[in-house]
């Protein structure tokens, strides 16, 4: 399976600037609330197995589990709301775990929109590749 195509990232700052330039107003939405609940983690602070998973995603696989690359539905509502198929999930191997474990990388369609969860989707951190 190949990883989904990812477009250029604009982000909330661009939306805010655009609204201000054209004299519009900006209101909080559910998506904004979800985005506010997502933390941030430095790429260098991730476990080495997450680096391995990100490398596999960049290469388009092969992945160690058949579930890797499937659509992540965001049932928990922690990530910003997007259309079906926007997010995909990948296993971050947990050494010594008899199963896939709880660690995942969830990718969005935007460039460098990669989230890490160590607790099976209860919380997410957007990966900061610039630190």
Secondary structure, DSSP 8 states (H G I E B T S, - for coil): ------B---HHHHHHHHHHHTT------HHHHHHHT-EEEEGGGS-HHHHHHHHHHHHT---SSTTTT-EE--TT--S----TTSEEEEE---TT-SSS-S-EEEE-SBTT-EEEESSTTSS-EEEETT-
